[in-house]
Amino acid sequence: MKYIKSYEDNINTPQIGDYVIATTSEGNIEVKLFIRNNIGQIKDILMTKTPRLGNVHNLKVYYQNTPEDLLNNNKDGNYWWIKPENILHYSKNKEELETLKIAKKYNL
């Protein structure tokens, strides 16, 4: 199995078009589980400057096959805003993340 870089261990950052496995602290338990257990694709990176926090980055991540009940509660539809520190793994190749997801599922 190929080694997949964790976000914290890599100097490079995820780019638009990369696939991610992430977590979130926002939303209800269904949202948290959906984001944790699915692979999303980064579609946009938003950087805002605040006096208190400095530069703040948010990643707009697209998830396919979002359940209807989650779509109804999300104003952005299939898109979710994720903070970079909540990225667990990322890759340019979706198959690598699917392999990691399967390995985690079966405790390999």
Wavefront OBJ file of the C-alpha trace (Angstrom):
o trace
v 0.000 0.000 0.000
v 1.290 3.463 -0.845
v 2.071 5.894 1.927
v -0.424 8.764 2.132
v 0.839 11.973 3.635
v -0.988 13.407 6.612
v -1.734 17.102 6.408
v 0.374 18.006 9.455
v 3.463 16.121 8.242
v 3.728 17.752 4.839
v 5.132 21.190 4.098
v 2.936 21.468 1.009
v -0.709 22.237 1.448
v -3.739 20.760 -0.320
v -4.559 22.439 -3.599
v -7.746 22.920 -5.594
v -8.644 19.580 -7.165
v -7.070 17.441 -4.415
v -9.138 14.778 -2.673
v -9.443 14.877 1.115
v -10.556 12.932 4.154
v -11.478 15.423 6.843
v -13.270 15.981 10.131
v -15.409 18.847 11.332
v -16.548 20.176 14.658
v -19.556 21.919 13.148
v -23.004 20.487 12.593
v -24.848 17.556 14.083
v -23.542 13.992 14.469
v -24.812 12.948 11.022
v -22.809 15.726 9.347
v -19.678 14.857 11.319
v -19.951 11.162 10.424
v -20.668 11.894 6.767
v -17.627 14.152 6.377
v -15.372 11.771 8.329
v -16.402 8.685 6.329
v -16.429 10.139 2.801
v -13.887 11.498 0.369
v -14.370 15.066 -0.816
v -12.686 17.171 -3.473
v -11.392 20.691 -2.868
v -13.146 23.111 -5.227
v -12.111 26.474 -3.773
v -9.808 27.994 -1.153
v -11.003 31.121 0.621
v -8.545 33.290 2.489
v -9.849 36.046 4.735
v -7.838 38.491 6.788
v -9.040 39.303 10.284
v -7.385 41.656 12.771
v -7.667 39.171 15.626
v -6.772 35.909 13.841
v -4.662 37.116 10.903
v -5.024 35.101 7.691
v -7.753 32.467 7.927
v -8.071 29.779 5.239
v -11.180 27.741 4.538
v -11.497 24.998 1.952
v -14.690 24.525 -0.035
v -14.994 20.738 -0.367
v -17.443 18.951 -2.673
v -18.956 15.626 -1.554
v -20.805 13.373 -3.987
v -23.908 11.458 -2.926
v -24.776 13.704 0.003
v -27.928 12.348 1.714
v -31.110 14.391 1.205
v -31.535 15.177 4.920
v -28.050 16.722 5.031
v -28.663 18.672 1.815
v -31.793 20.220 3.316
v -29.806 21.524 6.313
v -26.832 22.848 4.313
v -27.214 26.151 2.460
v -24.285 25.251 0.149
v -25.748 21.927 -1.033
v -23.038 19.331 -1.701
v -20.299 21.764 -0.642
v -18.950 21.979 2.904
v -16.474 24.509 4.311
v -13.586 22.751 6.031
v -10.708 24.318 7.967
v -7.228 23.182 6.841
v -6.392 21.886 10.319
v -9.328 19.442 9.996
v -7.795 17.727 6.950
v -6.662 14.247 7.993
v -5.309 13.042 4.631
v -5.169 14.426 1.127
v -4.011 13.210 -2.248
v -4.231 14.093 -5.920
v -5.348 10.497 -6.491
v -8.778 9.480 -5.149
v -7.911 5.758 -5.274
v -5.174 6.237 -2.650
v -7.701 7.664 -0.209
v -10.180 4.894 -0.999
v -7.469 2.348 -0.168
v -6.834 4.113 3.132
v -10.556 4.176 3.891
v -10.880 0.426 3.243
v -7.805 -0.316 5.362
v -9.297 1.675 8.222
v -12.650 -0.073 7.841
v -11.083 -3.516 8.147
v -8.415 -2.503 10.695
v -5.531 -3.312 8.358
l 1 2 3 4 5 6 7 8 9 10 11 12 13 14 15 16 17 18 19 20 21 22 23 24 25 26 27 28 29 30 31 32 33 34 35 36 37 38 39 40 41 42 43 44 45 46 47 48 49 50 51 52 53 54 55 56 57 58 59 60 61 62 63 64 65 66 67 68 69 70 71 72 73 74 75 76 77 78 79 80 81 82 83 84 85 86 87 88 89 90 91 92 93 94 95 96 97 98 99 100 101 102 103 104 105 106 107 108
